[in-house]
Amino acid sequence: MEEIYSEEPRTCRIAKARPETISFLMAFSRSYQVADYDNLTFERFLN
């Protein structure tokens, strides 16, 4: 147990996204819609 916790924590790298990835995710989030009706949940993609 001592060997596991005595190690120095590793540093994290910050991920960088390309502009194409950002625009794809933004377009997806604009077209995705969730509607609740009574006890039902409907998910749809607006094209």
DAHU-V841340 format. One record per residue. RES is the residue in three letters. SS is DSSP state (h for helix, s for strand, l for the rest). Layout:
RES;SS
RES;SS
//
This chain:
MET;l
GLU;h
GLU;h
ILE;h
TYR;h
SER;l
GLU;l
GLU;l
PRO;l
ARG;l
THR;l
CYS;l
ARG;l
ILE;l
ALA;l
LYS;l
ALA;l
ARG;l
PRO;h
GLU;h
THR;h
ILE;h
SER;h
PHE;h
LEU;h
MET;h
ALA;h
PHE;h
SER;h
ARG;h
SER;h
TYR;s
GLN;s
VAL;s
ALA;s
ASP;s
TYR;s
ASP;l
ASN;l
LEU;s
THR;s
PHE;s
GLU;s
ARG;s
PHE;s
LEU;l
ASN;l
//
